[in-house]
Amino acid sequence: MYTPEPDVCHELLGHVPLLADPTFAQFSQEIGMASLGAPDDWIDKLATLYWFTVEFGMCKEKNTYKAYGAGLLSSFGELQYCLTDKPEKRGFDPDKIASTKYPITEFQPVYYVADSFADAKDKVSQWAATIQRPFSVRYNPYTQSIEVLQRKSHVLTLARDIKSNFLFLPSLALSERYMDEAVRTLLFVIGEVATLVDALVKMK
């Protein structure tokens, strides 16, 4: 069962394996970055969204329920429970998830199930993009730091990074061995373009 107290089993069995996956790590990071500059009421919504995804997320795979939340993966009792008909399973809707109340020290009565993990990631990104804040932020993988895009120089640096990634893509795509990396890079570039557009809008 999940506990709010420090729990090394929860961290090692639940979070660590998932954070070793680049796609999931980015998903978790995006939720955190969405909180930067967000109003207080949105912070509460993001915390609830985190609970129903990173901690107690479920999705479908070939019409079979799968768990990806660390709170489920580190609890064999709740992992078995969530796959039964006892809890209520609802469709994945970030707006509804964000306003759902939940217990902390007992099995969850409700789980939100995405059509796939990719579906959950896309919907969360689209929902987070609606947060009203005075600036844009991005994670710079080269400096491993978060940048606030408030000046023209910041935007120009981002534009140059996007150009460099685009030039790098063809060499990856030509090799079947690196096809997965090419796809990840393309998705990263698309996200960077969206951040660039958002920054330009806010600088007007």
Salt bridges, closest charged atoms under 4 A:
GLU30 OE2 - LYS121 NZ 3.75
GLU55 OE1 - HIS10 NE2 3.23
GLU55 OE2 - HIS15 NE2 3.14
GLU88 OE2 - ARG90 NE 2.91
ASP119 OD2 - LYS123 NZ 3.48
GLU147 OE1 - ARG138 NH1 3.28
ASP161 OD2 - ARG138 NH1 3.20
GLU181 OE1 - ARG184 NH2 2.94
GLU192 OE2 - ARG138 NH2 2.50
ASP198 OD1 - LYS202 NZ 2.86
